[in-house]
Amino acid sequence: MLREPVELTISDDGTVALPLGLLAEAGLSPGAKVVAYSLGDGRIVLRREHDATSELIETGRLT
């Protein structure tokens, strides 16, 4: 289900605070480990560390 977008501001030190509701919708909680990467077109992806690692192992892209 697509939720209403949330407008965020990048601080001077490059950090972004994500609302708890947004994290909860994504199945994340404070303290969760995530992997972040850029798609190069203005999008940044956050993945649960476990999910990203499992996918890399399954596709053989992690040794």
mmCIF file as Biopython writes it, N, C-alpha, C and O atoms, coordinates in Angstrom:
data_model
#
loop_
_atom_site.group_PDB
_atom_site.id
_atom_site.type_symbol
_atom_site.label_atom_id
_atom_site.label_alt_id
_atom_site.label_comp_id
_atom_site.label_asym_id
_atom_site.label_entity_id
_atom_site.label_seq_id
_atom_site.pdbx_PDB_ins_code
_atom_site.Cartn_x
_atom_site.Cartn_y
_atom_site.Cartn_z
_atom_site.occupancy
_atom_site.B_iso_or_equiv
_atom_site.auth_seq_id
_atom_site.auth_asym_id
_atom_site.pdbx_PDB_model_num
ATOM 1   N N  . MET A ? 1  ? 0.845  -1.172  0.000   1.0 0.0 1  A 1 
ATOM 2   C CA . MET A ? 1  ? 0.000  0.000   0.000   1.0 0.0 1  A 1 
ATOM 3   C C  . MET A ? 1  ? 0.894  1.239   0.000   1.0 0.0 1  A 1 
ATOM 4   O O  . MET A ? 1  ? 1.813  1.344   0.812   1.0 0.0 1  A 1 
ATOM 5   N N  . LEU A ? 2  ? 0.631  2.157   -0.890  1.0 0.0 2  A 1 
ATOM 6   C CA . LEU A ? 2  ? 1.406  3.388   -0.990  1.0 0.0 2  A 1 
ATOM 7   C C  . LEU A ? 2  ? 0.856  4.398   -0.002  1.0 0.0 2  A 1 
ATOM 8   O O  . LEU A ? 2  ? -0.334 4.711   -0.016  1.0 0.0 2  A 1 
ATOM 9   N N  . ARG A ? 3  ? 1.722  4.902   0.850   1.0 0.0 3  A 1 
ATOM 10  C CA . ARG A ? 3  ? 1.324  5.877   1.865   1.0 0.0 3  A 1 
ATOM 11  C C  . ARG A ? 3  ? 1.561  7.284   1.348   1.0 0.0 3  A 1 
ATOM 12  O O  . ARG A ? 3  ? 2.217  7.492   0.327   1.0 0.0 3  A 1 
ATOM 13  N N  . GLU A ? 4  ? 1.013  8.234   2.073   1.0 0.0 4  A 1 
ATOM 14  C CA . GLU A ? 4  ? 1.202  9.642   1.740   1.0 0.0 4  A 1 
ATOM 15  C C  . GLU A ? 4  ? 2.677  10.002  1.908   1.0 0.0 4  A 1 
ATOM 16  O O  . GLU A ? 4  ? 3.265  9.680   2.940   1.0 0.0 4  A 1 
ATOM 17  N N  . PRO A ? 5  ? 3.291  10.660  0.925   1.0 0.0 5  A 1 
ATOM 18  C CA . PRO A ? 5  ? 4.702  11.053  1.043   1.0 0.0 5  A 1 
ATOM 19  C C  . PRO A ? 5  ? 4.922  12.013  2.211   1.0 0.0 5  A 1 
ATOM 20  O O  . PRO A ? 5  ? 4.035  12.782  2.582   1.0 0.0 5  A 1 
ATOM 21  N N  . VAL A ? 6  ? 6.106  11.948  2.769   1.0 0.0 6  A 1 
ATOM 22  C CA . VAL A ? 6  ? 6.500  12.838  3.859   1.0 0.0 6  A 1 
ATOM 23  C C  . VAL A ? 6  ? 7.655  13.688  3.350   1.0 0.0 6  A 1 
ATOM 24  O O  . VAL A ? 6  ? 8.648  13.153  2.858   1.0 0.0 6  A 1 
ATOM 25  N N  . GLU A ? 7  ? 7.535  15.001  3.464   1.0 0.0 7  A 1 
ATOM 26  C CA . GLU A ? 7  ? 8.618  15.885  3.040   1.0 0.0 7  A 1 
ATOM 27  C C  . GLU A ? 7  ? 9.629  16.003  4.179   1.0 0.0 7  A 1 
ATOM 28  O O  . GLU A ? 7  ? 9.268  16.324  5.311   1.0 0.0 7  A 1 
ATOM 29  N N  . LEU A ? 8  ? 10.893 15.741  3.868   1.0 0.0 8  A 1 
ATOM 30  C CA . LEU A ? 8  ? 11.972 15.797  4.850   1.0 0.0 8  A 1 
ATOM 31  C C  . LEU A ? 8  ? 13.024 16.779  4.375   1.0 0.0 8  A 1 
ATOM 32  O O  . LEU A ? 8  ? 13.102 17.098  3.189   1.0 0.0 8  A 1 
ATOM 33  N N  . THR A ? 9  ? 13.832 17.256  5.311   1.0 0.0 9  A 1 
ATOM 34  C CA . THR A ? 9  ? 14.906 18.189  4.980   1.0 0.0 9  A 1 
ATOM 35  C C  . THR A ? 9  ? 16.242 17.576  5.368   1.0 0.0 9  A 1 
ATOM 36  O O  . THR A ? 9  ? 16.391 17.030  6.462   1.0 0.0 9  A 1 
ATOM 37  N N  . ILE A ? 10 ? 17.201 17.668  4.476   1.0 0.0 10 A 1 
ATOM 38  C CA . ILE A ? 10 ? 18.556 17.194  4.756   1.0 0.0 10 A 1 
ATOM 39  C C  . ILE A ? 10 ? 19.266 18.295  5.534   1.0 0.0 10 A 1 
ATOM 40  O O  . ILE A ? 10 ? 19.324 19.441  5.089   1.0 0.0 10 A 1 
ATOM 41  N N  . SER A ? 11 ? 19.813 17.938  6.712   1.0 0.0 11 A 1 
ATOM 42  C CA . SER A ? 11 ? 20.475 18.932  7.556   1.0 0.0 11 A 1 
ATOM 43  C C  . SER A ? 11 ? 21.847 19.279  6.987   1.0 0.0 11 A 1 
ATOM 44  O O  . SER A ? 11 ? 22.325 18.629  6.057   1.0 0.0 11 A 1 
ATOM 45  N N  . ASP A ? 12 ? 22.473 20.304  7.549   1.0 0.0 12 A 1 
ATOM 46  C CA . ASP A ? 12 ? 23.788 20.745  7.084   1.0 0.0 12 A 1 
ATOM 47  C C  . ASP A ? 12 ? 24.840 19.651  7.167   1.0 0.0 12 A 1 
ATOM 48  O O  . ASP A ? 12 ? 25.784 19.636  6.377   1.0 0.0 12 A 1 
ATOM 49  N N  . ASP A ? 13 ? 24.683 18.731  8.123   1.0 0.0 13 A 1 
ATOM 50  C CA . ASP A ? 13 ? 25.670 17.646  8.238   1.0 0.0 13 A 1 
ATOM 51  C C  . ASP A ? 13 ? 25.281 16.414  7.423   1.0 0.0 13 A 1 
ATOM 52  O O  . ASP A ? 13 ? 25.941 15.378  7.510   1.0 0.0 13 A 1 
ATOM 53  N N  . GLY A ? 14 ? 24.204 16.522  6.626   1.0 0.0 14 A 1 
ATOM 54  C CA . GLY A ? 14 ? 23.811 15.447  5.716   1.0 0.0 14 A 1 
ATOM 55  C C  . GLY A ? 14 ? 22.879 14.414  6.315   1.0 0.0 14 A 1 
ATOM 56  O O  . GLY A ? 14 ? 22.599 13.400  5.675   1.0 0.0 14 A 1 
ATOM 57  N N  . THR A ? 15 ? 22.392 14.640  7.522   1.0 0.0 15 A 1 
ATOM 58  C CA . THR A ? 15 ? 21.497 13.663  8.125   1.0 0.0 15 A 1 
ATOM 59  C C  . THR A ? 15 ? 20.039 13.975  7.806   1.0 0.0 15 A 1 
ATOM 60  O O  . THR A ? 15 ? 19.665 15.115  7.530   1.0 0.0 15 A 1 
ATOM 61  N N  . VAL A ? 16 ? 19.233 12.922  7.855   1.0 0.0 16 A 1 
ATOM 62  C CA . VAL A ? 16 ? 17.797 13.035  7.637   1.0 0.0 16 A 1 
ATOM 63  C C  . VAL A ? 16 ? 17.113 12.248  8.752   1.0 0.0 16 A 1 
ATOM 64  O O  . VAL A ? 16 ? 17.461 11.090  8.987   1.0 0.0 16 A 1 
ATOM 65  N N  . ALA A ? 17 ? 16.156 12.851  9.435   1.0 0.0 17 A 1 
ATOM 66  C CA . ALA A ? 17 ? 15.395 12.159  10.467  1.0 0.0 17 A 1 
ATOM 67  C C  . ALA A ? 17 ? 14.138 11.592  9.834   1.0 0.0 17 A 1 
ATOM 68  O O  . ALA A ? 17 ? 13.370 12.324  9.209   1.0 0.0 17 A 1 
ATOM 69  N N  . LEU A ? 18 ? 13.921 10.289  9.990   1.0 0.0 18 A 1 
ATOM 70  C CA . LEU A ? 18 ? 12.744 9.628   9.439   1.0 0.0 18 A 1 
ATOM 71  C C  . LEU A ? 18 ? 11.677 9.501   10.520  1.0 0.0 18 A 1 
ATOM 72  O O  . LEU A ? 18 ? 11.981 9.072   11.633  1.0 0.0 18 A 1 
ATOM 73  N N  . PRO A ? 19 ? 10.438 9.863   10.216  1.0 0.0 19 A 1 
ATOM 74  C CA . PRO A ? 19 ? 9.368  9.751   11.201  1.0 0.0 19 A 1 
ATOM 75  C C  . PRO A ? 19 ? 9.147  8.298   11.629  1.0 0.0 19 A 1 
ATOM 76  O O  . PRO A ? 19 ? 9.278  7.380   10.820  1.0 0.0 19 A 1 
ATOM 77  N N  . LEU A ? 20 ? 8.811  8.096   12.903  1.0 0.0 20 A 1 
ATOM 78  C CA . LEU A ? 20 ? 8.590  6.742   13.415  1.0 0.0 20 A 1 
ATOM 79  C C  . LEU A ? 20 ? 7.497  6.016   12.643  1.0 0.0 20 A 1 
ATOM 80  O O  . LEU A ? 20 ? 7.599  4.810   12.420  1.0 0.0 20 A 1 
ATOM 81  N N  . GLY A ? 21 ? 6.457  6.728   12.234  1.0 0.0 21 A 1 
ATOM 82  C CA . GLY A ? 21 ? 5.386  6.089   11.462  1.0 0.0 21 A 1 
ATOM 83  C C  . GLY A ? 21 ? 5.881  5.518   10.147  1.0 0.0 21 A 1 
ATOM 84  O O  . GLY A ? 21 ? 5.469  4.431   9.741   1.0 0.0 21 A 1 
ATOM 85  N N  . LEU A ? 22 ? 6.759  6.242   9.485   1.0 0.0 22 A 1 
ATOM 86  C CA . LEU A ? 22 ? 7.332  5.772   8.227   1.0 0.0 22 A 1 
ATOM 87  C C  . LEU A ? 22 ? 8.182  4.531   8.456   1.0 0.0 22 A 1 
ATOM 88  O O  . LEU A ? 22 ? 8.117  3.572   7.686   1.0 0.0 22 A 1 
ATOM 89  N N  . LEU A ? 23 ? 8.979  4.555   9.515   1.0 0.0 23 A 1 
ATOM 90  C CA . LEU A ? 23 ? 9.799  3.390   9.862   1.0 0.0 23 A 1 
ATOM 91  C C  . LEU A ? 23 ? 8.918  2.180   10.172  1.0 0.0 23 A 1 
ATOM 92  O O  . LEU A ? 23 ? 9.197  1.071   9.719   1.0 0.0 23 A 1 
ATOM 93  N N  . ALA A ? 24 ? 7.861  2.398   10.942  1.0 0.0 24 A 1 
ATOM 94  C CA . ALA A ? 24 ? 6.963  1.298   11.306  1.0 0.0 24 A 1 
ATOM 95  C C  . ALA A ? 24 ? 6.317  0.691   10.072  1.0 0.0 24 A 1 
ATOM 96  O O  . ALA A ? 24 ? 6.210  -0.531  9.970   1.0 0.0 24 A 1 
ATOM 97  N N  . GLU A ? 25 ? 5.882  1.530   9.127   1.0 0.0 25 A 1 
ATOM 98  C CA . GLU A ? 25 ? 5.273  1.025   7.890   1.0 0.0 25 A 1 
ATOM 99  C C  . GLU A ? 25 ? 6.246  0.166   7.102   1.0 0.0 25 A 1 
ATOM 100 O O  . GLU A ? 25 ? 5.835  -0.758  6.400   1.0 0.0 25 A 1 
ATOM 101 N N  . ALA A ? 26 ? 7.539  0.468   7.215   1.0 0.0 26 A 1 
ATOM 102 C CA . ALA A ? 26 ? 8.564  -0.293  6.499   1.0 0.0 26 A 1 
ATOM 103 C C  . ALA A ? 26 ? 9.050  -1.498  7.292   1.0 0.0 26 A 1 
ATOM 104 O O  . ALA A ? 26 ? 9.911  -2.245  6.827   1.0 0.0 26 A 1 
ATOM 105 N N  . GLY A ? 27 ? 8.503  -1.689  8.486   1.0 0.0 27 A 1 
ATOM 106 C CA . GLY A ? 27 ? 8.925  -2.816  9.308   1.0 0.0 27 A 1 
ATOM 107 C C  . GLY A ? 27 ? 10.246 -2.567  10.012  1.0 0.0 27 A 1 
ATOM 108 O O  . GLY A ? 27 ? 10.952 -3.510  10.370  1.0 0.0 27 A 1 
ATOM 109 N N  . LEU A ? 28 ? 10.583 -1.297  10.211  1.0 0.0 28 A 1 
ATOM 110 C CA . LEU A ? 28 ? 11.835 -0.932  10.874  1.0 0.0 28 A 1 
ATOM 111 C C  . LEU A ? 28 ? 11.533 -0.276  12.207  1.0 0.0 28 A 1 
ATOM 112 O O  . LEU A ? 28 ? 10.458 0.290   12.406  1.0 0.0 28 A 1 
ATOM 113 N N  . SER A ? 29 ? 12.486 -0.356  13.113  1.0 0.0 29 A 1 
ATOM 114 C CA . SER A ? 29 ? 12.342 0.299   14.406  1.0 0.0 29 A 1 
ATOM 115 C C  . SER A ? 29 ? 13.649 0.992   14.749  1.0 0.0 29 A 1 
ATOM 116 O O  . SER A ? 29 ? 14.688 0.672   14.173  1.0 0.0 29 A 1 
ATOM 117 N N  . PRO A ? 30 ? 13.611 1.937   15.680  1.0 0.0 30 A 1 
ATOM 118 C CA . PRO A ? 30 ? 14.858 2.610   16.062  1.0 0.0 30 A 1 
ATOM 119 C C  . PRO A ? 30 ? 15.911 1.576   16.469  1.0 0.0 30 A 1 
ATOM 120 O O  . PRO A ? 30 ? 15.615 0.635   17.206  1.0 0.0 30 A 1 
ATOM 121 N N  . GLY A ? 31 ? 17.110 1.756   15.995  1.0 0.0 31 A 1 
ATOM 122 C CA . GLY A ? 31 ? 18.199 0.829   16.291  1.0 0.0 31 A 1 
ATOM 123 C C  . GLY A ? 31 ? 18.374 -0.263  15.252  1.0 0.0 31 A 1 
ATOM 124 O O  . GLY A ? 31 ? 19.362 -0.996  15.287  1.0 0.0 31 A 1 
ATOM 125 N N  . ALA A ? 32 ? 17.415 -0.385  14.312  1.0 0.0 32 A 1 
ATOM 126 C CA . ALA A ? 32 ? 17.527 -1.404  13.264  1.0 0.0 32 A 1 
ATOM 127 C C  . ALA A ? 32 ? 18.711 -1.090  12.360  1.0 0.0 32 A 1 
ATOM 128 O O  . ALA A ? 32 ? 19.007 0.075   12.095  1.0 0.0 32 A 1 
ATOM 129 N N  . LYS A ? 33 ? 19.376 -2.116  11.894  1.0 0.0 33 A 1 
ATOM 130 C CA . LYS A ? 33 ? 20.490 -1.934  10.962  1.0 0.0 33 A 1 
ATOM 131 C C  . LYS A ? 33 ? 19.934 -1.975  9.543   1.0 0.0 33 A 1 
ATOM 132 O O  . LYS A ? 33 ? 19.165 -2.869  9.189   1.0 0.0 33 A 1 
ATOM 133 N N  . VAL A ? 34 ? 20.334 -0.996  8.737   1.0 0.0 34 A 1 
ATOM 134 C CA . VAL A ? 34 ? 19.891 -0.918  7.350   1.0 0.0 34 A 1 
ATOM 135 C C  . VAL A ? 34 ? 21.099 -0.740  6.435   1.0 0.0 34 A 1 
ATOM 136 O O  . VAL A ? 34 ? 22.169 -0.307  6.861   1.0 0.0 34 A 1 
ATOM 137 N N  . VAL A ? 35 ? 20.898 -1.082  5.183   1.0 0.0 35 A 1 
ATOM 138 C CA . VAL A ? 35 ? 21.880 -0.849  4.128   1.0 0.0 35 A 1 
ATOM 139 C C  . VAL A ? 35 ? 21.276 0.222   3.228   1.0 0.0 35 A 1 
ATOM 140 O O  . VAL A ? 35 ? 20.113 0.123   2.838   1.0 0.0 35 A 1 
ATOM 141 N N  . ALA A ? 36 ? 22.059 1.244   2.898   1.0 0.0 36 A 1 
ATOM 142 C CA . ALA A ? 36 ? 21.580 2.327   2.044   1.0 0.0 36 A 1 
ATOM 143 C C  . ALA A ? 36 ? 22.403 2.366   0.767   1.0 0.0 36 A 1 
ATOM 144 O O  . ALA A ? 36 ? 23.620 2.181   0.788   1.0 0.0 36 A 1 
ATOM 145 N N  . TYR A ? 37 ? 21.719 2.611   -0.348  1.0 0.0 37 A 1 
ATOM 146 C CA . TYR A ? 37 ? 22.428 2.790   -1.613  1.0 0.0 37 A 1 
ATOM 147 C C  . TYR A ? 37 ? 21.618 3.702   -2.525  1.0 0.0 37 A 1 
ATOM 148 O O  . TYR A ? 37 ? 20.398 3.807   -2.401  1.0 0.0 37 A 1 
ATOM 149 N N  . SER A ? 38 ? 22.313 4.349   -3.432  1.0 0.0 38 A 1 
ATOM 150 C CA . SER A ? 38 ? 21.693 5.263   -4.377  1.0 0.0 38 A 1 
ATOM 151 C C  . SER A ? 38 ? 21.402 4.538   -5.677  1.0 0.0 38 A 1 
ATOM 152 O O  . SER A ? 38 ? 22.206 3.727   -6.137  1.0 0.0 38 A 1 
ATOM 153 N N  . LEU A ? 39 ? 20.264 4.827   -6.265  1.0 0.0 39 A 1 
ATOM 154 C CA . LEU A ? 39 ? 19.944 4.301   -7.595  1.0 0.0 39 A 1 
ATOM 155 C C  . LEU A ? 39 ? 20.466 5.227   -8.687  1.0 0.0 39 A 1 
ATOM 156 O O  . LEU A ? 39 ? 20.347 4.927   -9.875  1.0 0.0 39 A 1 
ATOM 157 N N  . GLY A ? 40 ? 21.045 6.355   -8.277  1.0 0.0 40 A 1 
ATOM 158 C CA . GLY A ? 40 ? 21.676 7.260   -9.231  1.0 0.0 40 A 1 
ATOM 159 C C  . GLY A ? 40 ? 20.715 8.190   -9.950  1.0 0.0 40 A 1 
ATOM 160 O O  . GLY A ? 40 ? 21.142 8.981   -10.791 1.0 0.0 40 A 1 
ATOM 161 N N  . ASP A ? 41 ? 19.444 8.114   -9.641  1.0 0.0 41 A 1 
ATOM 162 C CA . ASP A ? 41 ? 18.459 8.958   -10.317 1.0 0.0 41 A 1 
ATOM 163 C C  . ASP A ? 41 ? 17.674 9.812   -9.323  1.0 0.0 41 A 1 
ATOM 164 O O  . ASP A ? 41 ? 16.531 10.189  -9.579  1.0 0.0 41 A 1 
ATOM 165 N N  . GLY A ? 42 ? 18.302 10.111  -8.187  1.0 0.0 42 A 1 
ATOM 166 C CA . GLY A ? 42 ? 17.646 10.903  -7.157  1.0 0.0 42 A 1 
ATOM 167 C C  . GLY A ? 42 ? 16.964 10.062  -6.095  1.0 0.0 42 A 1 
ATOM 168 O O  . GLY A ? 42 ? 16.407 10.599  -5.137  1.0 0.0 42 A 1 
ATOM 169 N N  . ARG A ? 43 ? 17.002 8.739   -6.256  1.0 0.0 43 A 1 
ATOM 170 C CA . ARG A ? 43 ? 16.395 7.857   -5.260  1.0 0.0 43 A 1 
ATOM 171 C C  . ARG A ? 43 ? 17.469 7.202   -4.407  1.0 0.0 43 A 1 
ATOM 172 O O  . ARG A ? 43 ? 18.516 6.789   -4.904  1.0 0.0 43 A 1 
ATOM 173 N N  . ILE A ? 44 ? 17.188 7.117   -3.113  1.0 0.0 44 A 1 
ATOM 174 C CA . ILE A ? 44 ? 18.045 6.411   -2.164  1.0 0.0 44 A 1 
ATOM 175 C C  . ILE A ? 44 ? 17.195 5.304   -1.559  1.0 0.0 44 A 1 
ATOM 176 O O  . ILE A ? 44 ? 16.063 5.540   -1.136  1.0 0.0 44 A 1 
ATOM 177 N N  . VAL A ? 45 ? 17.740 4.107   -1.520  1.0 0.0 45 A 1 
ATOM 178 C CA . VAL A ? 45 ? 17.025 2.943   -1.007  1.0 0.0 45 A 1 
ATOM 179 C C  . VAL A ? 45 ? 17.593 2.564   0.351   1.0 0.0 45 A 1 
ATOM 180 O O  . VAL A ? 45 ? 18.810 2.520   0.529   1.0 0.0 45 A 1 
ATOM 181 N N  . LEU A ? 46 ? 16.717 2.290   1.304   1.0 0.0 46 A 1 
ATOM 182 C CA . LEU A ? 46 ? 17.099 1.725   2.598   1.0 0.0 46 A 1 
ATOM 183 C C  . LEU A ? 46 ? 16.532 0.315   2.656   1.0 0.0 46 A 1 
ATOM 184 O O  . LEU A ? 46 ? 15.343 0.113   2.412   1.0 0.0 46 A 1 
ATOM 185 N N  . ARG A ? 47 ? 17.366 -0.654  2.973   1.0 0.0 47 A 1 
ATOM 186 C CA . ARG A ? 47 ? 16.928 -2.052  3.111   1.0 0.0 47 A 1 
ATOM 187 C C  . ARG A ? 47 ? 17.347 -2.560  4.474   1.0 0.0 47 A 1 
ATOM 188 O O  . ARG A ? 47 ? 18.409 -2.198  4.979   1.0 0.0 47 A 1 
ATOM 189 N N  . ARG A ? 48 ? 16.504 -3.408  5.077   1.0 0.0 48 A 1 
ATOM 190 C CA . ARG A ? 48 ? 16.929 -4.061  6.314   1.0 0.0 48 A 1 
ATOM 191 C C  . ARG A ? 48 ? 18.210 -4.821  6.017   1.0 0.0 48 A 1 
ATOM 192 O O  . ARG A ? 48 ? 18.304 -5.510  5.001   1.0 0.0 48 A 1 
ATOM 193 N N  . GLU A ? 49 ? 19.186 -4.701  6.888   1.0 0.0 49 A 1 
ATOM 194 C CA . GLU A ? 49 ? 20.484 -5.336  6.664   1.0 0.0 49 A 1 
ATOM 195 C C  . GLU A ? 49 ? 20.329 -6.826  6.384   1.0 0.0 49 A 1 
ATOM 196 O O  . GLU A ? 49 ? 20.962 -7.357  5.471   1.0 0.0 49 A 1 
ATOM 197 N N  . HIS A ? 50 ? 19.499 -7.495  7.158   1.0 0.0 50 A 1 
ATOM 198 C CA . HIS A ? 50 ? 19.317 -8.938  6.974   1.0 0.0 50 A 1 
ATOM 199 C C  . HIS A ? 50 ? 18.764 -9.250  5.583   1.0 0.0 50 A 1 
ATOM 200 O O  . HIS A ? 50 ? 19.241 -10.168 4.916   1.0 0.0 50 A 1 
ATOM 201 N N  . ASP A ? 51 ? 17.758 -8.487  5.144   1.0 0.0 51 A 1 
ATOM 202 C CA . ASP A ? 51 ? 17.156 -8.720  3.828   1.0 0.0 51 A 1 
ATOM 203 C C  . ASP A ? 51 ? 18.162 -8.481  2.713   1.0 0.0 51 A 1 
ATOM 204 O O  . ASP A ? 51 ? 18.248 -9.271  1.773   1.0 0.0 51 A 1 
ATOM 205 N N  . ALA A ? 52 ? 18.921 -7.398  2.810   1.0 0.0 52 A 1 
ATOM 206 C CA . ALA A ? 52 ? 19.903 -7.078  1.768   1.0 0.0 52 A 1 
ATOM 207 C C  . ALA A ? 52 ? 20.986 -8.140  1.719   1.0 0.0 52 A 1 
ATOM 208 O O  . ALA A ? 52 ? 21.385 -8.560  0.633   1.0 0.0 52 A 1 
ATOM 209 N N  . THR A ? 53 ? 21.469 -8.582  2.871   1.0 0.0 53 A 1 
ATOM 210 C CA . THR A ? 53 ? 22.510 -9.611  2.920   1.0 0.0 53 A 1 
ATOM 211 C C  . THR A ? 53 ? 21.992 -10.925 2.375   1.0 0.0 53 A 1 
ATOM 212 O O  . THR A ? 53 ? 22.684 -11.590 1.604   1.0 0.0 53 A 1 
ATOM 213 N N  . SER A ? 54 ? 20.781 -11.313 2.763   1.0 0.0 54 A 1 
ATOM 214 C CA . SER A ? 54 ? 20.189 -12.560 2.264   1.0 0.0 54 A 1 
ATOM 215 C C  . SER A ? 54 ? 20.050 -12.534 0.748   1.0 0.0 54 A 1 
ATOM 216 O O  . SER A ? 54 ? 20.329 -13.529 0.078   1.0 0.0 54 A 1 
ATOM 217 N N  . GLU A ? 55 ? 19.618 -11.399 0.206   1.0 0.0 55 A 1 
ATOM 218 C CA . GLU A ? 55 ? 19.458 -11.278 -1.250  1.0 0.0 55 A 1 
ATOM 219 C C  . GLU A ? 55 ? 20.806 -11.408 -1.955  1.0 0.0 55 A 1 
ATOM 220 O O  . GLU A ? 55 ? 20.905 -12.063 -2.993  1.0 0.0 55 A 1 
ATOM 221 N N  . LEU A ? 56 ? 21.835 -10.791 -1.397  1.0 0.0 56 A 1 
ATOM 222 C CA . LEU A ? 56 ? 23.157 -10.876 -2.002  1.0 0.0 56 A 1 
ATOM 223 C C  . LEU A ? 56 ? 23.684 -12.311 -1.982  1.0 0.0 56 A 1 
ATOM 224 O O  . LEU A ? 56 ? 24.312 -12.755 -2.943  1.0 0.0 56 A 1 
ATOM 225 N N  . ILE A ? 57 ? 23.433 -13.029 -0.901  1.0 0.0 57 A 1 
ATOM 226 C CA . ILE A ? 57 ? 23.874 -14.425 -0.806  1.0 0.0 57 A 1 
ATOM 227 C C  . ILE A ? 57 ? 23.122 -15.275 -1.822  1.0 0.0 57 A 1 
ATOM 228 O O  . ILE A ? 57 ? 23.729 -16.097 -2.508  1.0 0.0 57 A 1 
ATOM 229 N N  . GLU A ? 58 ? 21.806 -15.088 -1.928  1.0 0.0 58 A 1 
ATOM 230 C CA . GLU A ? 58 ? 20.979 -15.861 -2.857  1.0 0.0 58 A 1 
ATOM 231 C C  . GLU A ? 58 ? 21.383 -15.618 -4.308  1.0 0.0 58 A 1 
ATOM 232 O O  . GLU A ? 58 ? 21.344 -16.544 -5.118  1.0 0.0 58 A 1 
ATOM 233 N N  . THR A ? 59 ? 21.763 -14.413 -4.644  1.0 0.0 59 A 1 
ATOM 234 C CA . THR A ? 59 ? 22.128 -14.097 -6.029  1.0 0.0 59 A 1 
ATOM 235 C C  . THR A ? 59 ? 23.600 -14.356 -6.303  1.0 0.0 59 A 1 
ATOM 236 O O  . THR A ? 59 ? 24.060 -14.187 -7.432  1.0 0.0 59 A 1 
ATOM 237 N N  . GLY A ? 60 ? 24.351 -14.768 -5.272  1.0 0.0 60 A 1 
ATOM 238 C CA . GLY A ? 60 ? 25.760 -15.072 -5.459  1.0 0.0 60 A 1 
ATOM 239 C C  . GLY A ? 60 ? 26.643 -13.843 -5.562  1.0 0.0 60 A 1 
ATOM 240 O O  . GLY A ? 60 ? 27.782 -13.938 -6.020  1.0 0.0 60 A 1 
ATOM 241 N N  . ARG A ? 61 ? 26.135 -12.681 -5.142  1.0 0.0 61 A 1 
ATOM 242 C CA . ARG A ? 61 ? 26.917 -11.445 -5.247  1.0 0.0 61 A 1 
ATOM 243 C C  . ARG A ? 61 ? 27.656 -11.126 -3.962  1.0 0.0 61 A 1 
ATOM 244 O O  . ARG A ? 61 ? 28.240 -10.049 -3.834  1.0 0.0 61 A 1 
ATOM 245 N N  . LEU A ? 62 ? 27.639 -12.044 -3.011  1.0 0.0 62 A 1 
ATOM 246 C CA . LEU A ? 62 ? 28.364 -11.884 -1.757  1.0 0.0 62 A 1 
ATOM 247 C C  . LEU A ? 62 ? 29.166 -13.146 -1.529  1.0 0.0 62 A 1 
ATOM 248 O O  . LEU A ? 62 ? 28.621 -14.247 -1.597  1.0 0.0 62 A 1 
ATOM 249 N N  . THR A ? 63 ? 30.441 -13.005 -1.263  1.0 0.0 63 A 1 
ATOM 250 C CA . THR A ? 63 ? 31.268 -14.200 -1.055  1.0 0.0 63 A 1 
ATOM 251 C C  . THR A ? 63 ? 31.686 -14.320 0.373   1.0 0.0 63 A 1 
ATOM 252 O O  . THR A ? 63 ? 32.387 -15.265 0.734   1.0 0.0 63 A 1 
#
